[in-house]
Amino acid sequence: MLFDLHLHSRYSIDALSKPSTIVKICKKNSWGFSLTDHNNMNAYTKGKIKELAKKAKVLLIPGEEIKVVENGKVKGEIIAYFLKKEIEPTSFAEILDEAKKQDALLSCPHPFEWSRKNYKDFPKNHKKFVSMEIYNARAYYRKLNLKAFDYYEENLKNSIAPLGVSDAHTPEEIGNGLTKIEATTLEEVRKELKKGNTKAIPRAKAGFSRHLQTQLARRHWMDPR
Ligand SMILES: [Zn+2]
């Protein structure tokens, strides 16, 4: 089955997709997904995304993209999958600790994209992660995706799950990057991620207008859709 394991809803400060729209698009394409808003899980509480996905019979892996902050400095962002409740921005050690308590799994989004809060200590701490993105459709520079791909091939092949994701902030971007996983249930997804048994599928790149819309969303100049 195909999954988009990194996407944002209107509950992210810079995104426009309504939870209902996300579910509709995933349903139409038979994709599973993880909704990974920035530093909150309001789509799960206020946005009722779990209920919407369940009703539509779409597989949803609960997630969040969390800022790592150490000594007052932003060290980057990481993603936690299978989260039960929100984790606030904090140190890597504390996020890891909380993730373990919740039986959640960590993933590294856009590992080398210095322009988009990549987690700088990923090469040092890669053993704490089950997956890493080797294709993020929102990468500003193609070579930064290639760098992630090369790093995976050279250092982490067969020890971490490679992901392709859209990192969609608008509905039109959903599915721009996908991951093939031999799984149809949450537990199977967990098992395959832990085995590193996934395949990244690049499909399209987010264009300039998509990045522009995140800026407009930040200023509340565009309505969610
Ligand atoms: Zn993101």
Residues whose N, C-alpha, C, O or C-beta is under 5 A from the ligand:
A	BS01	ZN	T36 E65 D167
